[in-house]
Amino acid sequence: MSSQENPEENLPAEQGSAHDAAHAGGTTVVQHDEDPLADPGLPAHKPRIQDIDERAAKRSERTVALLFTLSMLATVGFIASFVIFDIDKIIYVWPLGHISALNFSLGLTLGLALFCIGAGAVHWARTLMSDVEVADDRHPIEAAPEVKAKVMSDFADGARESAIGRRKLIRNTMFGALAMVPLSGVVLLRELGPLPEDKLRKTLWAKGKQLINMNTNEPLRPEDITVGSLTFAMPEGLEEDDHDFNTEIAKAALMIVRIQPEDIKDKRELEWSHEGIVAYSKICTHVGCPISLYEQQTHHVLCPCHQSTFDLSDGARVIFGPAGHPLPQLRIGVNAEGNLEALGDFEEPVGPAFWERG
């Protein structure tokens, strides 16, 4: 019969015989009554090569300093990338393919700067800072005076064991790397937009530039403008397939209406017109929406975004809505070919107010 058919009957006898046999052969069976979950304690501390060889410690120090120095150089490269690479420059990088040179250089240099700081700190901790393990009992949450004293003592011990006072090369390069990395964030503020300089004050309009009908792309003539009509124009030389078309048309878009000269109330408006033809910026002075609604009888134009209303017969002054100032007027005339032309640029900035506006 197998032991599985009658297990309980044979086990005690077998155990007893095995026990007797062990004693007969001179072998003692040890009973393990110790706690299997007892704290084994900390292993013996093994010193590193840097702890016993100052030359090895110096090599580690130079390695850490090199990493911090590379971080500083990468930060300088990050800043230089803004100057070197144009925002539209595309390069081929295997295996990424065609990507923006500016984005690639910014990501590479900033990533390298942060990595080198982290790698330097880790190498410093693993090779030069104390690696002696210390067991500390848990304590109440409240900070008793003796706890505060111990914390300050531990802090002083940590500062001493880190050798930050003695390893001046590491300390100085670390401070340099940490001081320069935030400069990357400062430079990133540039991406909020290009510096406006005087770009917001100027448009493509200049003396002698013809008014081009935006629907036909043909020069406008006085006879093309009838009383009560609204025509949109752009500067001569601006093409829709130009790279900066949207940027330029956002400042130079023009609306042209013809008003009977006797109905024009503003003296300067009449002087800057041609036979009752007046040209005003199409860009609303509230938030820059394009104006496209015109009331023939009142000569009012309405912005569809927030209902700012301007009187084109009275210097385009604001008569309703949130717009803060009138629409800029463009002084126009007729050239030798009989086409309407600009006699200069707008004398005030186009569109809504901005922080640099005087």
Secondary structure by P-SEA (a helix, b strand, c coil): ccccccccccaaaaaaaaaaaaaaacbbbbbbcccccccccccccccccccccaaaaaaaaaaaaaaaaaaaaaaaaaaaaaacccccbbbbccccccccaaaaaaaaaaaaaaaaaaaaaaaaaacccccbbbbbccccccccaaaaaaaaaaaaaaaaaaccccaaaaaaaaaaaaaacaaaaaaaccccccccccccccccccccbbbbccccccccccccccccbbbbbbcccccccccaaaaaaaccbbbbbbccccccccaaaaaaccccbbbbbccccccccccccccccccccccccccccccccccccccccccccccbbbbbbbccccbbbbcccccccccccccccc
